[in-house]
């Protein structure tokens, strides 16, 4: 399966890079009355509007057209409204109305990184062309469009000319992170930010069929003005992946290029100073937007315009890719709806039975398998920098075509057989709050009950030296344990027979890259709270050695082979404390249980 995925995706890359034309003159929006030009258009793509100007234009659209409604879906950390524009024909402005009409719901968001404003200005122009000039009116025939023009509203208003050193325009822009200095595109699982909690409520309410996230990339120089990615490995449901391959690779990307753009899949170079070393594939873990949506059985498109291209070229490229994506969804709505419905059905069915042989992938690693990729680059040379003392790359403007290796073959490096249920004790409220924020179907345990469960005991726990996204993350080894464990009334039961089951698996399986354990929600379980005085443990250790020959051999072997242990009086005494009846049996023990046999429904109540 993985080899096939590599060959298929690589063939697409080859065709795109071989037969794509150079960037041509992009066609602007069709004639627009001056009063309906966007702020960016009025400034000839030199500037992007501030928050208040964006809201004013959004409300103006809604006031002028019965096809647009302006609303908000939450508030930021500093108290700003999070804006949402809903575009629909036939009055289908609610999730129920959209479903009854058989329409696909498409969610487009911009300014999650608020300095990357291309999607905001492209989306506003597109909605104007739908609702006011009506040159794109057909985009609402079979689609309800949700558009978030500014997701990171607080970061957007940290406005200035020096926020994006790598980016060629606009003149001023917002900041990457929120007012709490959180990167929203690392927060989709842990949901620390109020903006993320609001987004998850919006998702649960609408359950979109397609998601698009608009960004601007960093990296090397090349001739493409737009790069893109959808998840194309085993982290994507098969039916969703099949739809993406047909829709994006054979329909949407060629149409976008025919409109005067040059596209390539998102590229990360092994070394930006030496492009000949090749491109490495990038698999988005669930902390990222387009890595989260596959867990919800939905296709997610990541748009990354090239930061060195001028602002007009980037905005118009985003406009075209959005436009042609919506055209394709309108052209064949049913294929998208069938793909996501099939993925939901398969997820629910898999959750009804426990099969230890059916593993769900949690983590992936890149192999050394590669295929040729034909890069439309620009000439460059390397030289020793008198500033940094390192080799630097100097890019020219002259085009050059390079054939370089593409490393895009992923293998599963961690997988698990999901249980029928997870059980979370009620005292872990911050964990339960996040599960609820994700819209998971939850139940409560009515009485104190003892269950046979699987769980994990952790070892080799180590700590990061600095916080990441405001959290200190541990690393550890997880070891499966089986035991009878008493869970108190009020414990939360998470059934796996639900469409969002994979979100629960990633959050509650410690080996998931964005699990609760990995993000530090359970850090307290790694702390030792009772200690023995050295002279007391010395006496205890001598008794233990005298009464247990096997323990004596283990201790002597450890002293002989582990120099750090042998030189540490504290660790030598801790060796005996941890093997004594005084040791805390709950230290390093995961509080969450995995239940692999059916539960009596009479034990459960609604959450």
C-alpha positions in Angstrom: 0.0 0.0 0.0 2.7 2.5 0.9 4.7 1.7 -2.2 1.6 2.3 -4.4 1.0 5.6 -2.6 4.5 6.7 -3.3 4.4 5.8 -6.9 1.0 7.4 -7.4 1.8 10.6 -5.7 5.2 10.8 -7.3 3.7 10.3 -10.8 1.5 13.3 -10.1 4.5 15.3 -9.1 6.3 14.3 -12.2 3.4 15.3 -14.5 2.9 18.6 -12.7 6.6 19.5 -12.8 7.1 18.3 -16.4 4.1 19.8 -18.2 3.3 22.9 -16.1 3.7 26.2 -17.9 5.5 29.1 -16.4 3.5 31.7 -14.5 1.5 33.6 -17.0 -0.5 36.8 -16.5 -3.2 36.0 -14.1 -6.7 37.0 -15.0 -8.1 39.5 -12.5 -11.6 39.4 -11.1 -14.1 40.4 -13.9 -15.1 44.1 -13.9 -15.9 45.3 -10.4 -17.6 48.6 -9.4 -15.2 50.8 -7.6 -17.3 50.7 -4.4 -16.9 46.9 -4.3 -13.2 46.7 -4.8 -11.5 45.1 -1.8 -9.1 47.2 0.2 -6.2 45.2 -1.3 -7.5 45.8 -4.9 -7.8 49.6 -4.2 -4.2 49.7 -3.1 -3.1 47.8 -6.1 -2.2 44.8 -3.9 0.3 46.9 -1.8 -1.7 46.6 1.4 -4.0 44.3 3.4 -6.9 45.7 5.6 -6.9 45.8 9.3 -9.4 43.9 11.4 -12.0 46.6 11.6 -11.8 47.3 7.8 -12.1 43.5 7.1 -15.2 43.3 9.4 -16.7 46.4 7.7 -16.3 44.9 4.2 -17.7 41.6 5.4 -20.8 43.2 6.9 -21.2 45.3 3.8 -21.3 42.1 1.7 -24.0 40.6 4.0 -26.1 43.8 4.0 -26.0 44.0 0.2 -26.8 40.3 -0.7 -29.2 37.7 0.5 -26.5 35.1 -0.4 -24.2 36.2 2.5 -24.6 36.2 6.2 -22.1 37.6 8.6 -21.8 36.1 12.1 -19.2 35.3 14.7 -18.3 32.0 16.2 -16.3 32.9 19.3 -14.0 35.5 20.9 -10.3 35.7 21.0 -8.1 35.9 24.1 -8.2 39.7 24.0 -12.0 39.7 23.4 -12.2 40.2 19.6 -15.1 38.6 17.8 -14.0 35.7 15.5 -15.7 36.5 12.1 -17.5 34.0 9.9 -19.1 34.6 6.5 -21.6 32.0 5.3 -22.4 32.0 1.6 -25.4 30.0 0.5 -28.2 30.0 -2.1 -31.8 28.9 -1.4 -31.7 29.9 2.2 -29.4 27.0 3.2 -27.7 28.9 6.0 -27.8 26.2 8.7 -26.2 22.7 8.8 -29.6 21.0 8.7 -30.7 23.0 5.7 -27.5 22.3 3.8 -27.8 18.6 4.5 -31.5 18.5 3.4 -30.6 20.2 0.2 -27.8 17.7 -0.5 -25.1 20.5 -0.5 -21.5 20.0 0.4 -20.2 22.3 3.2 -16.8 23.8 2.5 -14.9 25.6 5.3 -12.1 28.0 4.2 -10.0 29.7 6.8 -7.4 32.5 6.5 -5.0 34.3 8.8 -4.4 31.4 11.2 -0.9 32.9 10.9 -2.1 36.4 10.8 0.9 37.7 8.8 0.0 35.4 6.0 -3.0 37.3 4.7 -3.2 36.0 1.1 -6.3 33.9 1.9 -8.2 36.7 3.6 -7.9 39.0 0.6 -8.5 36.2 -2.0 -11.6 35.0 -0.1 -13.2 38.4 0.2 -12.7 39.0 -3.5 -14.2 35.6 -4.3 -17.3 36.2 -2.1 -17.7 39.6 -3.7 -17.6 37.9 -7.1 -20.2 35.4 -6.0 -22.7 37.7 -4.3 -22.3 41.1 -5.8 -21.0 40.9 -9.3 -22.4 37.4 -9.6 -19.6 36.3 -12.0 -19.0 33.3 -9.7 -22.6 32.8 -8.6 -22.6 29.1 -9.7 -20.1 28.3 -7.0 -23.1 28.2 -4.6 -25.2 25.8 -6.7 -24.3 22.8 -4.7 -22.1 24.2 -2.0 -22.5 26.1 1.3 -19.3 28.1 1.9 -18.1 29.0 5.3 -15.3 31.6 5.2 -13.2 32.7 8.2 -11.3 35.8 6.9 -9.3 36.2 10.1 -8.9 33.3 12.5 -6.1 34.7 14.6 -7.7 38.1 15.3 -5.4 39.2 18.1 -2.2 38.3 16.1 -3.7 40.1 13.2 -3.8 43.4 15.1 -0.2 43.1 16.2 0.2 44.9 12.9 3.5 46.2 11.4 6.0 46.1 8.5 8.5 43.9 10.3 6.5 40.8 11.2 7.5 38.6 8.2 11.1 39.0 7.2 10.9 36.3 4.5 7.7 37.7 2.9 7.4 40.0 -0.2 4.4 42.1 0.8 2.0 43.4 1.8 3.5 46.6 3.3 2.3 45.7 6.8 0.8 42.5 8.2 -0.2 40.7 11.4 1.8 38.5 13.7 2.1 34.7 13.6 0.8 33.8 17.1 -2.1 34.8 19.4 -2.0 37.3 22.2 -0.9 34.3 24.4 1.9 33.6 22.0 0.3 30.3 21.0 0.6 29.1 17.4 -3.0 28.1 16.5 -1.6 25.7 13.9 -0.1 23.6 16.6 -3.2 23.7 18.9 -5.8 21.6 17.1 -5.5 18.6 19.5 -4.6 20.1 22.9 -7.0 23.1 22.3 -5.3 25.4 24.8 -6.4 28.6 23.0 -10.0 30.1 23.2 -9.8 30.5 19.4 -9.3 26.7 19.0 -12.2 25.8 21.3 -14.4 28.1 19.2 -13.2 26.6 16.0 -13.9 23.1 17.3 -17.4 24.1 18.2 -17.9 25.5 14.7 -16.6 22.2 13.3 -18.9 20.1 15.4 -21.9 22.3 14.5 -21.3 22.2 10.7 -19.2 19.0 10.2 -17.8 20.3 6.9 -17.2 18.0 4.0 -14.0 19.8 2.8 -11.6 22.1 4.7 -9.0 24.5 3.1 -6.4 26.4 5.1 -4.6 29.4 3.5 -0.9 30.0 4.3 2.3 31.6 2.9 5.4 29.3 3.0 9.0 29.9 3.9 11.9 28.0 2.4 14.0 28.1 -0.8 13.4 30.1 -4.0 11.8 28.6 -7.0 9.4 29.5 -9.8 6.1 28.2 -8.3 3.7 30.8 -6.9 1.5 28.3 -5.1 2.3 25.1 -3.4 -0.3 22.8 -1.8 -0.7 19.6 0.2 -3.2 17.1 1.1 -2.5 14.1 3.3 -1.7 11.2 1.0 -0.4 8.5 3.3 -2.1 6.0 5.6 -3.2 8.8 8.0 -6.0 9.6 5.4 -9.1 7.4 5.1 -9.0 5.4 1.8 -12.2 6.8 0.4 -11.1 10.4 1.2 -7.7 9.9 -0.3 -9.2 8.4 -3.5 -11.4 11.5 -3.8 -8.4 13.9 -3.2 -6.2 12.2 -5.8 -8.9 12.5 -8.5 -10.2 15.9 -7.6 -7.0 17.8 -6.8 -4.5 16.1 -9.1 -6.5 15.6 -12.2 -9.0 18.5 -12.1 -8.3 21.3 -9.7 -4.5 21.7 -10.0 -4.5 21.6 -13.9 -7.3 24.2 -14.0 -5.5 26.5 -11.6 -2.4 26.3 -13.7 -4.3 27.0 -16.9 -5.5 30.3 -15.3 -1.9 31.5 -15.2 -0.3 29.9 -12.1 2.5 27.5 -11.5 1.8 24.9 -8.8 3.8 22.2 -7.0 3.1 20.1 -4.0 4.4 21.6 -0.7 8.2 21.3 -0.6 10.6 21.0 2.3 14.2 20.7 1.1 16.8 18.6 2.9 19.1 21.6 2.7 17.9 25.0 1.4 21.5 25.8 0.6 21.9 22.7 -1.7 18.7 21.9 -3.5 20.3 18.9 -5.3 20.0 16.9 -2.0 16.3 16.7 -2.6 12.9 17.2 -1.1 11.5 15.4 1.9 7.8 14.6 2.3 5.9 16.3 5.1 3.2 14.4 7.0 1.1 16.7 9.1 0.4 15.4 12.5 -3.0 16.2 14.1 -1.7 19.3 15.8 -1.9 20.9 12.3 -5.1 21.9 10.6 -4.7 19.7 7.5 -3.5 16.8 9.8 -6.5 17.1 12.0 -9.1 16.9 9.3 -8.2 13.3 8.3 -9.0 12.3 11.8 -12.5 13.7 11.2 -12.7 11.7 7.9 -12.6 14.8 5.8 -10.2 16.0 3.1 -8.1 19.0 4.0 -6.2 21.2 1.5 -3.2 23.2 2.7 -2.4 26.2 0.4 1.1 27.6 0.8 1.8 30.5 -1.6 5.5 31.3 -2.2 6.6 34.1 0.1 9.0 35.6 -2.4 6.4 36.2 -5.1 4.7 39.6 -5.1 1.5 40.0 -3.2 -0.7 40.3 -6.3 0.6 37.0 -7.7 0.1 35.2 -4.4 -3.4 36.5 -3.7 -4.6 35.8 -7.3 -3.1 32.3 -7.1 -5.0 31.6 -3.9 -8.2 33.0 -5.5 -7.8 30.7 -8.5 -7.1 27.6 -6.4 -10.1 28.4 -4.2 -12.3 29.1 -7.2 -11.4 25.9 -9.0 -11.8 23.8 -5.9 -15.3 25.1 -5.4 -16.0 24.5 -9.1 -15.0 20.9 -8.9 -17.0 20.3 -5.7 -20.1 21.8 -7.5 -19.4 19.7 -10.6 -19.4 16.4 -8.8 -20.8 17.0 -5.3 -21.9 13.5 -4.8 -18.4 11.9 -5.1 -17.2 14.1 -2.2 -20.3 13.3 -0.1 -20.0 9.6 -0.8 -16.3 9.7 0.2 -16.8 11.3 3.6 -19.9 9.3 4.4 -18.0 6.1 3.6 -15.2 7.1 5.8 -17.6 7.9 8.7 -19.4 4.5 8.2 -16.1 2.5 8.2 -14.9 4.3 11.4 -18.1 3.6 13.2 -18.2 0.0 12.1 -14.5 -0.5 13.2 -15.4 0.8 16.6 -18.1 -1.8 17.2 -15.6 -4.6 17.6 -12.1 -5.1 19.1 -9.6 -6.8 16.8 -6.1 -6.9 18.1 -4.8 -7.5 14.5 -6.3 -4.3 13.2 -3.8 -1.6 13.9 -4.5 2.1 13.6 -1.4 4.1 12.7 -0.2 6.8 15.1 3.2 7.8 13.9 5.2 7.6 10.7 8.8 7.9 9.7 10.4 8.7 6.3 12.2 6.0 4.5 15.2 6.5 2.2 13.2 5.5 -0.9 13.1 8.3 -3.5 11.9 9.0 -7.0 13.0 11.8 -9.4 11.3 15.2 -9.1 11.7 17.8 -11.8 12.0 21.1 -10.0 11.3 24.4 -11.7 13.8 26.4 -9.9 16.1 29.4 -10.3 19.8 29.5 -10.7 21.8 29.8 -7.5 25.3 29.5 -6.2 26.9 28.9 -2.8 29.7 31.0 -1.2 31.3 31.3 2.2 29.6 34.1 4.2 31.8 36.6 6.0 28.8 37.4 8.2 27.8 34.0 9.5 31.0 32.1 8.7 28.9 29.4 7.1 28.1 28.5 3.5 25.2 30.6 2.2 23.1 30.3 -0.9 22.5 33.2 -3.3 19.5 32.8 -5.6 19.4 34.4 -9.0 16.3 35.1 -11.1 17.2 33.1 -14.1 15.1 29.9 -14.5 16.7 26.5 -14.2 15.2 23.0 -14.3 16.6 20.5 -11.9 16.0 16.8 -11.4 16.4 16.0 -7.7 15.3 13.2 -5.5 11.9 13.2 -3.8 11.7 11.3 -0.5 8.0 10.8 0.2 7.7 7.2 1.3 6.4 6.9 4.8 6.3 3.8 7.0 4.2 3.3 10.1 6.4 3.6 13.1 3.8 3.3 15.9 0.3 1.7 15.7 -2.3 0.5 18.1 -5.4 -1.7 18.1 -8.1 0.7 19.3 -10.2 -0.6 22.2 -14.0 -0.6 22.4 -13.9 2.2 25.0 -11.6 4.4 26.9 -12.3 5.3 30.6 -11.0 8.6 32.0 -11.3 9.1 35.8 -13.4 12.3 36.6 -10.5 14.1 38.4 -8.7 14.6 35.1 -11.1 17.5 34.2 -8.7 19.3 31.8 -8.6 16.1 29.8 -12.3 15.7 29.8 -12.8 19.3 28.8 -10.7 18.8 25.7 -12.5 15.6 24.8 -15.8 17.5 25.1 -14.4 20.4 23.1 -13.7 18.1 20.2 -17.4 17.2 20.1 -16.8 13.5 21.0 -19.8 11.4 22.1 -19.1 10.8 25.8 -20.9 8.8 28.5 -20.6 8.8 32.3 -20.1 5.9 34.6 -23.1 5.8 37.0 -21.5 3.9 40.0 -18.1 2.9 41.3 -17.2 0.0 39.1 -14.2 -2.3 38.8 -13.2 -3.2 35.2 -10.6 -5.4 33.5 -8.6 -2.8 31.6 -5.5 -2.4 29.6 -3.3 0.6 30.4 0.3 1.7 30.3 3.1 2.1 32.7 5.8 4.6 31.7 9.6 4.3 32.0 12.6 6.3 31.0 10.7 9.5 31.5 12.7 12.6 30.4 11.8 16.3 30.3 12.3 19.0 27.7 14.7 21.7 28.7 12.3 24.5 27.5 8.6 24.8 26.9 7.0 24.3 23.5 3.7 26.0 22.8 3.6 26.8 26.5 3.9 23.2 27.7 6.8 21.1 29.0 6.6 17.9 27.1 7.9 14.6 28.5 9.4 11.7 26.5 8.9 8.2 27.7 8.5 4.5 26.9 5.1 3.1 27.3 4.6 -0.5 28.4 1.2 -2.2 28.2 -0.2 -3.5 31.5 -3.4 -5.4 32.2 -5.2 -5.2 35.5 -8.5 -4.9 37.4 -9.0 -1.3 38.3 -11.7 0.6 40.2 -13.1 3.6 38.4 -15.2 6.0 40.4 -18.7 7.2 39.5 -18.5 10.1 37.1 -15.6 8.6 35.1 -16.0 9.4 31.4 -16.5 6.6 28.9 -15.4 7.3 25.3 -17.0 4.8 22.9 -15.1 4.1 19.7 -18.2 3.5 17.6 -18.5 7.1 16.5 -17.2 9.1 13.5 -14.7 11.1 15.5 -13.1 8.0 17.1 -9.7 8.6 15.6 -9.5 11.9 17.5 -10.0 10.0 20.7 -7.4 7.4 19.8 -4.8 10.1 19.0 -5.5 12.0 22.2 -5.7 9.0 24.6 -3.0 6.7 23.2 0.3 7.9 24.8 2.3 7.0 21.7 0.3 9.4 19.5 2.4 12.5 18.6 -0.2 14.8 19.9 -1.6 12.7 22.8 -2.6 14.1 26.2 0.5 12.5 27.7 2.8 13.9 25.0 1.4 17.4 25.6 1.9 17.3 29.3 -1.7 16.9 30.5 -0.7 14.0 32.8 2.7 15.3 34.0 1.7 14.9 37.6 1.7 11.1 37.4 5.5 11.2 36.9 6.1 12.9 40.2 7.2 11.0 43.3 5.4 12.5 46.4 6.7 10.3 49.3 10.4 9.8 50.0 12.5 7.8 52.4 15.4 9.1 54.4 18.7 7.7 53.3 19.4 6.0 56.6 16.0 4.3 56.6 16.4 3.0 53.1 19.9 1.8 53.9 18.5 -0.4 56.6 15.6 -1.6 54.3 18.0 -2.3 51.5 20.2 -4.6 53.6 17.1 -6.5 54.7 15.9 -6.9 51.1 19.4 -8.1 49.9 19.6 -10.6 52.7 16.1 -12.1 51.9 16.2 -12.0 48.1 19.1 -13.5 46.2 17.6 -12.6 42.8 17.4 -9.0 43.9 21.0 -9.1 45.0 22.1 -10.4 41.6 20.1 -7.7 39.9 21.6 -4.9 42.0 25.2 -6.2 41.6 24.7 -6.5 37.8 23.4 -3.0 37.6 26.3 -1.6 39.6 28.8 -3.5 37.4 27.3 -2.4 34.1 25.8 1.1 34.6 28.6 3.5 35.6 26.1 6.4 36.1 24.0 4.3 38.5 27.1 3.0 40.3 28.3 6.6 41.0 24.9 7.9 42.2 24.1 7.1 45.9 20.6 8.5 45.4 19.8 6.2 42.4 21.2 3.2 44.2 19.0 3.8 47.2 16.0 4.6 44.9 16.5 1.2 43.3 15.5 -0.4 46.6 12.7 2.0 47.4 11.0 1.4 44.1 11.1 -2.4 44.7 9.8 -2.1 48.2 6.1 -2.1 49.4 6.5 1.6 50.1 6.8 2.5 46.5 3.8 4.4 45.0 2.1 1.9 42.7 0.4 4.7 40.8 3.6 6.6 39.9 4.2 6.4 36.1 0.9 4.5 35.7 -1.5 5.9 33.1 -4.9 6.8 34.7 -6.8 6.1 31.5 -8.1 2.5 30.9 -8.7 0.7 27.6 -11.7 -1.6 27.7 -11.7 -4.3 25.0 -14.9 -6.2 26.0 -18.5 -4.8 25.7 -19.9 -2.8 28.6 -23.3 -3.1 30.2 -25.2 0.0 29.0 -27.0 0.1 32.3 -23.7 1.3 33.9 -23.6 4.3 31.6 -25.5 7.6 31.5 -25.5 10.6 29.1 -22.6 13.0 29.5 
